[in-house]
Amino acid sequence: MAKCNVGFRHCDIREGGRGFCGARSCKDGKVYPNNYGRLTSIALDPIEKKPLRRFHPGTMILSLGSYGCNLRCPFCQNSEISWSDHALSLADSEDGAYTKTFTPEELVEIAKEQKPFGNIGIAFTYNEPLIGYEFVRDTAKLAHDRGLLNVLVSNGTASLEVLYEIAPYIDAMNIDLKGFSREYYNGFLGGSLEMTLEFIKAAVTLCHVELTTLVVPGENDSATEMRELSSWIADLKDSRGSAIGPDIPLHILRYYPRFKLADREPTSFDTIKKLAETAEEKLRYVYSAC
């Protein structure tokens, strides 16, 4: 048995077993990522799709996804590769069935080949990349060596030890700040608001960061919660203690019915508009998407 220290659960993984995320296993008494290099998704996306609006706008980025996740959001838009029954069985599937394994060297070469089409680098996204942070680290380091940029799209539920290990090779992050109540975060999503806030506080001192909040009706859609969330962002400081929070972009997204929450109505346009106006009381760059 071995203890995994990537996320807040600190899973004790038995020999031959897997952790809660479905992507980390125990072998010979050590934890290793069994999704290393195993991709379920690869696409050339606009940088704005990550979403990043103030980091090389108008460019493209090669986006990679594997499988597994350490949260249990019932509305997940990528449930097929995150935590559905299918996603959690991918570790047992044969390579080529639902995944294809790539080396960091192969992916960096693919990214370089896409430069004529506007590609600036590699984005680690779609599922939760940090449950396989070793692959992110190795690929991002090689990409930097070849003159490419690296983007991380994460739920921010990972230890600072993991963050500091990958940080030298990451140029920008979009981090989900899914809400601002412990009931919603720790209960409804199966996450840790405390760990996410600590991750964000550290990340903004290390690279360009933009944040995303998906507004789910009846869960995190109050003006009070948005005011608390945006006020917390506005108070963030850089490594020298200077205030940078008001300039951190916040993306406020509309919920659409999906996965285990398909019976919930979409977030109204009026709610998104009002919450964006609330966030703008504290933040300069608020982007709403419907």
C-alpha positions as CSV (number, residue, x, y, z in Angstrom):
1,M,0.0,0.0,0.0
2,A,1.1,3.6,-0.7
3,K,-0.2,7.0,0.0
4,C,-0.8,9.5,-2.8
5,N,-0.1,13.1,-1.9
6,V,-1.4,14.7,-5.1
7,G,-4.9,15.7,-3.9
8,F,-6.6,16.5,-0.7
9,R,-7.9,12.9,-0.2
10,H,-4.4,11.5,0.3
11,C,-5.6,8.1,-0.9
12,D,-4.1,5.0,0.6
13,I,-3.8,2.8,-2.5
14,R,-3.5,-0.9,-2.1
15,E,-1.0,-2.9,-4.3
16,G,-2.4,-3.2,-7.8
17,G,-5.3,-0.9,-7.0
18,R,-6.2,2.7,-8.0
19,G,-6.9,5.9,-6.2
20,F,-10.2,7.8,-6.2
21,C,-9.2,9.7,-9.4
22,G,-8.9,6.4,-11.4
23,A,-5.6,7.4,-12.8
24,R,-3.0,6.7,-10.1
25,S,-2.0,3.2,-9.0
26,C,0.2,1.4,-6.6
27,K,3.0,-0.8,-7.9
28,D,5.8,-2.2,-5.8
29,G,4.7,0.0,-2.9
30,K,4.9,3.2,-4.9
31,V,2.3,5.4,-6.5
32,Y,2.6,6.0,-10.2
33,P,0.3,7.5,-12.9
34,N,-1.2,4.8,-15.0
35,N,-2.5,7.4,-17.4
36,Y,1.0,8.7,-18.3
37,G,0.9,9.7,-22.0
38,R,-2.4,7.9,-22.6
39,L,-4.6,10.4,-24.4
40,T,-8.3,10.3,-25.0
41,S,-8.4,13.7,-26.8
42,I,-6.1,15.9,-28.9
43,A,-7.2,18.9,-30.8
44,L,-6.0,22.3,-32.1
45,D,-8.1,24.8,-30.2
46,P,-8.4,28.6,-30.1
47,I,-6.7,29.9,-27.0
48,E,-9.9,31.5,-26.0
49,K,-11.6,28.1,-25.6
50,K,-9.4,27.2,-22.6
51,P,-10.7,29.9,-21.7
52,L,-7.9,32.5,-21.8
53,R,-8.7,36.0,-23.0
54,R,-5.6,37.9,-22.0
55,F,-2.9,35.4,-23.0
56,H,-1.8,35.5,-26.6
57,P,-5.4,36.2,-27.9
58,G,-6.1,35.1,-31.5
59,T,-3.7,32.2,-31.4
60,M,-4.2,28.4,-31.4
61,I,-2.9,25.8,-29.0
62,L,-2.6,22.0,-29.2
63,S,-4.9,20.6,-26.5
64,L,-4.4,17.3,-24.8
65,G,-6.6,15.2,-22.5
66,S,-6.2,11.9,-20.7
67,Y,-8.7,10.3,-18.3
68,G,-9.7,10.5,-14.7
69,C,-10.6,13.3,-12.2
70,N,-10.3,13.9,-8.5
71,L,-13.7,15.8,-8.3
72,R,-17.2,14.5,-8.8
73,C,-19.1,17.4,-10.4
74,P,-22.5,16.0,-11.4
75,F,-22.7,18.3,-14.4
76,C,-19.3,17.5,-15.9
77,Q,-19.1,18.3,-19.6
78,N,-16.3,15.7,-20.1
79,S,-17.8,12.9,-18.1
80,E,-16.9,10.3,-20.7
81,I,-13.2,10.8,-19.7
82,S,-13.5,12.2,-16.2
83,W,-15.5,10.1,-13.8
84,S,-18.3,8.2,-15.6
85,D,-18.3,4.4,-15.4
86,H,-16.6,4.4,-18.8
87,A,-14.0,6.9,-17.7
88,L,-13.1,4.9,-14.6
89,S,-12.7,1.8,-16.7
90,L,-10.2,3.3,-19.1
91,A,-7.2,2.3,-17.0
92,D,-8.1,-1.4,-17.8
93,S,-8.6,-0.8,-21.5
94,E,-6.1,-1.8,-24.2
95,D,-4.1,1.0,-25.8
96,G,-5.8,1.9,-29.1
97,A,-9.3,1.1,-27.9
98,Y,-10.2,4.4,-26.2
99,T,-6.7,5.8,-25.6
100,K,-3.5,6.2,-27.6
101,T,-0.2,6.5,-25.8
102,F,2.2,9.3,-26.8
103,T,5.7,10.1,-25.6
104,P,6.4,13.8,-24.6
105,E,8.8,13.8,-27.6
106,E,6.1,12.8,-30.0
107,L,3.6,15.4,-28.7
108,V,6.2,18.2,-28.9
109,E,6.9,17.3,-32.5
110,I,3.2,17.4,-33.3
111,A,2.9,20.8,-31.6
112,K,5.8,22.1,-33.7
113,E,4.2,20.8,-36.8
114,Q,1.1,22.9,-36.0
115,K,2.9,26.2,-35.8
116,P,2.1,27.2,-39.4
117,F,-1.6,27.0,-38.3
118,G,-1.1,29.5,-35.4
119,N,-0.1,27.0,-32.7
120,I,1.9,28.5,-29.8
121,G,2.3,25.4,-27.7
122,I,0.5,22.8,-25.6
123,A,-2.5,22.9,-23.3
124,F,-3.1,20.2,-20.7
125,T,-6.9,20.1,-20.4
126,Y,-10.2,18.2,-20.9
127,N,-9.9,15.9,-17.9
128,E,-8.0,17.0,-14.7
129,P,-4.3,17.1,-15.9
130,L,-2.7,17.2,-12.4
131,I,-3.7,13.7,-11.5
132,G,-1.0,12.8,-14.0
133,Y,1.3,15.7,-13.3
134,E,4.4,13.8,-14.1
135,F,3.4,13.7,-17.8
136,V,2.5,17.4,-17.7
137,R,6.0,18.1,-16.2
138,D,8.0,16.0,-18.6
139,T,6.1,17.2,-21.7
140,A,6.0,20.9,-20.7
141,K,9.7,20.9,-19.9
142,L,10.5,19.5,-23.3
143,A,8.1,21.9,-25.0
144,H,9.9,24.9,-23.3
145,D,13.2,23.6,-24.5
146,R,11.8,23.6,-28.1
147,G,10.5,27.2,-27.8
148,L,6.8,26.4,-27.1
149,L,4.4,27.8,-24.5
150,N,2.5,25.7,-22.0
151,V,-1.0,26.1,-20.6
152,L,-2.7,24.2,-17.8
153,V,-6.5,24.0,-17.4
154,S,-7.2,22.7,-13.9
155,N,-9.7,22.5,-11.0
156,G,-6.8,23.6,-8.7
157,T,-7.4,20.7,-6.3
158,A,-3.8,19.6,-6.0
159,S,-1.0,20.0,-3.5
160,L,1.4,22.9,-3.6
161,E,4.2,20.4,-3.9
162,V,2.7,19.4,-7.3
163,L,2.2,23.0,-8.3
164,Y,5.8,24.0,-7.6
165,E,7.1,21.0,-9.5
166,I,5.3,21.9,-12.7
167,A,5.4,25.7,-12.3
168,P,8.8,26.4,-14.0
169,Y,7.3,25.0,-17.2
170,I,3.8,26.5,-17.2
171,D,3.2,29.9,-18.8
172,A,-0.5,30.3,-18.1
173,M,-3.3,28.6,-16.2
174,N,-7.0,28.7,-16.2
175,I,-8.2,27.5,-12.8
176,D,-11.8,26.6,-11.9
177,L,-13.0,28.5,-8.9
178,K,-16.3,26.7,-9.0
179,G,-18.0,28.5,-6.2
180,F,-17.3,30.1,-2.8
181,S,-19.2,28.0,-0.2
182,R,-17.9,24.8,1.5
183,E,-21.3,23.2,1.2
184,Y,-21.2,23.5,-2.6
185,Y,-17.5,22.7,-3.0
186,N,-16.9,20.0,-0.4
187,G,-20.3,18.5,-0.5
188,F,-22.0,18.9,-3.9
189,L,-18.7,18.7,-5.9
190,G,-16.7,16.3,-3.7
191,G,-13.8,18.7,-3.6
192,S,-11.9,21.0,-1.3
193,L,-12.5,24.7,-1.3
194,E,-9.6,25.2,1.1
195,M,-7.1,23.4,-1.2
196,T,-8.3,25.2,-4.3
197,L,-8.0,28.7,-2.7
198,E,-4.4,27.9,-1.5
199,F,-3.5,26.6,-5.0
200,I,-4.8,29.8,-6.6
201,K,-3.1,32.0,-4.1
202,A,0.2,30.3,-5.0
203,A,-0.4,30.1,-8.7
204,V,-1.0,33.8,-9.3
205,T,2.6,34.4,-8.0
206,L,4.1,32.0,-10.6
207,C,2.5,32.7,-14.0
208,H,-0.4,34.3,-15.8
209,V,-3.7,33.1,-14.3
210,E,-7.3,33.4,-15.3
211,L,-10.2,32.0,-13.3
212,T,-13.5,30.4,-14.3
213,T,-16.8,30.0,-12.5
214,L,-19.6,27.9,-13.9
215,V,-22.9,29.2,-12.5
216,V,-25.4,26.4,-11.6
217,P,-29.0,27.4,-10.9
218,G,-29.9,27.0,-7.3
219,E,-26.3,26.1,-6.2
220,N,-23.9,29.0,-6.6
221,D,-25.9,31.6,-8.4
222,S,-26.5,34.2,-5.7
223,A,-25.2,37.8,-5.9
224,T,-23.9,37.4,-2.3
225,E,-21.7,34.4,-3.2
226,M,-20.4,36.1,-6.4
227,R,-19.6,39.3,-4.3
228,E,-17.6,37.2,-1.8
229,L,-15.8,35.3,-4.6
230,S,-14.8,38.4,-6.6
231,S,-13.8,40.2,-3.4
232,W,-11.5,37.3,-2.5
233,I,-9.9,37.4,-6.0
234,A,-9.5,41.2,-5.8
235,D,-7.4,40.8,-2.6
236,L,-4.8,38.4,-4.2
237,K,-1.2,39.6,-4.3
238,D,1.9,38.7,-6.3
239,S,5.1,37.3,-4.8
240,R,6.3,40.8,-3.8
241,G,3.0,41.5,-2.0
242,S,1.7,43.9,-4.6
243,A,-2.1,43.8,-5.3
244,I,-2.8,42.0,-8.6
245,G,-6.3,40.7,-7.9
246,P,-8.3,43.3,-9.6
247,D,-6.5,42.5,-12.9
248,I,-7.1,38.8,-12.7
249,P,-9.6,37.8,-15.4
250,L,-12.8,36.0,-14.3
251,H,-14.8,34.0,-16.8
252,I,-18.5,33.5,-15.7
253,L,-20.0,30.6,-17.6
254,R,-23.6,29.5,-18.1
255,Y,-24.6,26.0,-17.0
256,Y,-26.3,23.7,-19.6
257,P,-28.1,20.5,-18.6
258,R,-25.8,17.5,-18.8
259,F,-24.6,14.2,-17.2
260,K,-26.2,13.6,-13.8
261,L,-27.8,17.1,-13.6
262,A,-29.6,16.9,-16.9
263,D,-32.9,17.8,-15.3
264,R,-31.7,21.2,-14.2
265,E,-32.7,24.3,-16.2
266,P,-29.9,26.2,-18.0
267,T,-28.7,29.3,-16.2
268,S,-30.7,32.3,-17.3
269,F,-29.1,35.1,-19.4
270,D,-30.3,37.6,-16.8
271,T,-28.6,35.8,-14.0
272,I,-25.3,35.7,-15.9
273,K,-25.6,39.4,-16.7
274,K,-26.3,40.4,-13.1
275,L,-23.5,38.2,-11.6
276,A,-21.0,39.7,-14.2
277,E,-22.1,43.2,-13.0
278,T,-21.6,42.1,-9.4
279,A,-18.1,40.8,-10.2
280,E,-17.2,44.0,-12.0
281,E,-17.6,45.9,-8.7
282,K,-14.2,44.4,-7.8
283,L,-12.6,43.1,-11.0
284,R,-11.5,44.9,-14.2
285,Y,-11.7,41.9,-16.6
286,V,-15.0,39.9,-16.3
287,Y,-16.0,37.8,-19.3
288,S,-19.4,36.2,-19.4
289,A,-20.2,33.4,-21.8
290,C,-23.7,32.1,-22.6
